[in-house]
Amino acid sequence: MFNINTNNKKQGVSRLAKISFLLVIFFFNLSANAQCAMCRAALGGDENTKQAEAVNDGIVYLMVVPYLLVAVIGYLIYRMYQSKKKNA
């Protein structure tokens, strides 16, 4: 019913790696919140509509790049597994 792995090599991610990951996520989250408040203060009001649109377009542009990278890497991994299945 339960698969208990006693092999130390296959334990997975170490505790130090998990803690490091959580710290990195925490600090990036803090800087993102600070940036968001700065943008809101700088672009507040009705007279800054052109600047607000430009900032929104920049955010969309910056958001697309990581998704494209993940999609390309995912496709390459998929192709690698398909070629291994074909060879087997």
Helices and strands as residue ranges (DSSP letters): G 8-10, H 15-42, H 49-87
